[in-house]
């Protein structure tokens, strides 16, 4: 049954007993991709346009210490800063203490 979604396909083995399958889009797939691109750009225009800059937030010494503690637990610095900005510090402290009693790998 030809739906116009795939115009051609091919496969080959990659030497590890795995097969690679290659698909070429048909006219229907190309049309759908064009519509999706236009729609996604239109729906996300605010992300591409410059807006007001976010104020740089300075962290207190206690917050910096907590960020460093999270980083030592293999949390990325960006994630640690976001956690501190958006969550209760006491809860984060309890979590960092509780992690020492789990089987989590660091």
N, C-alpha and C positions, 0 to 999 in steps of 0.2 A: 504494500500500500504506500503510494507516494504522497506524503503530506507537504512536501516542499520545505520541511524543516532541516533536513540533512541532504546535501547535494552529493556527497561522496564520503566514503570511509575507507580506512586501510589499517592493517595491524601488522606488528612485527614482534619478534621475541627480543628481549634485551640481554640475554645471556644468563640470567638468573632464574630461568624457567618461568619468568613473568612475561606477560604480553602487554604491549603498549598499543592502545587503540587511538587512532587519529580521526577526528571528525571535521568535515568542512561544512560550514553553515550553508543552508539553502536560502532561497529568496525569502521565505516566510520567517526564518530565524533572523535574517539581516533586517527585515522590516521591524520585527519585535525589538531587536537590540536598539535600533534608531529611536523608536518610540520610548523605550525605557531610559535612554540617555537624556532625551529632551525632558522627560517628566522628572527624572532625578535632579537635573540641574535646576529646573524651575522650582521644585519643592525645597531645594537647599540653598537658594540664592543668598539668604542671610548669612550662611556660613562662609561665602566667598567674598562678601562685601565687608570692608573694614567697618568696625563699630567702635564704640567707646572702649578705650583700653582699660583693662582691669587694674585696679590699684594694687601695687605690690604690697603684699602683706608681710610684715616683719613678725617673726616668731619670738616669743619670750624665751628665756634661757630654759625654763622647764619644758617648753614645747620642743626646742632644739634637742634637748636631752632625750625626749621621747622619740623624736624622729631618728636620732642616732641609734637608739635601742631597737627600733623597728628595722633599720637598715642592717644591724647585726643579726637580725632574725631572717635575713634574706628578702626583706621587703624592699622594693626599689625606692629610691629617694623621692621620686615624683609621687608614687603611691602613698608613701609615708606622709608626705606633706599634705596630700589631699585628705588622708584620713584625719590628720590633726585639724585641718581647716573645717571639716564637715562632721566631726563626731565628738562625742563626749570624751574628754581626756581621761577621766577616771575609768571609764569602760576600757579604753585602750591600755591603760596601765595594768588593769586586772588581766586583760588578755595576754599582755607580754609576760606577766608573772605566771599565768596558767600554762602557757606554752612549754615552760620548763618541765611540766609534769605529764606531758604527752609523749607519744612515740613519734612525733613529727621530726623529720630529718631537717637539719639546717644546712 
